[in-house]
Amino acid sequence: MAEEEGKTVNPKWERQLIEGLAFSALREQRRTRLWGIFFKSLTFIYLFVLFFAFTDWFEGSGVGISDKHTALIDVNGMIIPDSINSADNITASLRSAFKDSGTKGVILRINSPGGTPVQSGYINDEIRRLRAKYPDIPLYAVIGDVCASGGYYIAVAADKIFVDKASLVGSIGVLMDGFGFTGTMEKLGVERRLFTSGEHKGFLDPFAPLDPRQREHVTGMLGEIHEQFIRVVQQGRGDRLKDTPEIYSGVVWTGAKSIELGLTDEMGNASYVAREVIKAESIVNFTARESLFDRFAKQVSYVSMSLLMNNGWSLR
């Protein structure tokens, strides 16, 4: 009894007990919230997988959707390597479209400011090869907002080119651009140190004054590629072109003016060409698309961030 009377009782034990219980409840609440986010993410991921799998299945190559149809291939944006508009993707779509037994005609719908001469050249060559291999299947180019430079390079391989009156067409030319920082470096007191083996290995170095011999060489290369472009246009358009040097000056024209110059043929959109020209109103899209994995990764990233933000999380 004496020992019990001698024990010291902590006067704050009730407060500590309450705090402990409160912290335990908070930890449990946080754990529940994290698991909730996790399961919500899994649910959204599952739904997106189902959605895109269904979309890919339904919008596939289109084989079997119609006995006779118009094959459509879209070219939207720059025609460059390692992109959805690369020569590999577009030529693969073209081959699939021509090979399909239900294809009555092909439409190449172009909305592009241009691209590299090599990629555009690959596509132009493949179009001409396929037209020769499948002489009964016509290919028409339909221009949207713009069809310039490399975009027009591939359009001239078509049997006919259709435009809207306000489309921008042309820019038959070649360019190479860059920057020079020599004046800026002098003002900042920065010294350029470049070591090369080979007189012109530092070709067009932006941190060195432009060498007149390099300017001449670049101008010659651009002129050579420009002549190649001109020959491709003349080969594709033939006698339809008006005999005026301005056509090859790099200028763009409206769709209405391009018809007058022989750069294009008629007014019309994809639906019109399919219905009135090809006589196969049903359109099947053969355009290469981003893979399911690429689109899925983008959507998962977006959904995950949305869930975190909706649950009060943020990155600071």
Buried (B, 14 or more C-beta within 10 A) or exposed (E): EEEEEEEEEEEEEEEEEEEEEEEEEEEEEEEEEEEEBEEBBEEBBEEBBEEBEEEEEEEBBBBEBBEBBBBBBBBEBBBBEEBBBBBBBBBBBBBBBBBBEBBBBBBBBBBBBBBBBEBBBBBBBBBBBBBEEBEEBBBBBBBBBBBBBBBBBBBBBBBBBBBBEEBBBBBBBBEEEEEBBBEEBEEEEEEEEEEEEEEEEBEBBEBBEBBEEBEEBBEEEBEEBBEBBBEBBBEBBEEBBEEEEEBBEBEBBBBBBBBEBBBBBBBBBBEBBBBEBBEBEBBBBBBBBEEEEEBBEEBBEEBBEEBBEEEEEEEE
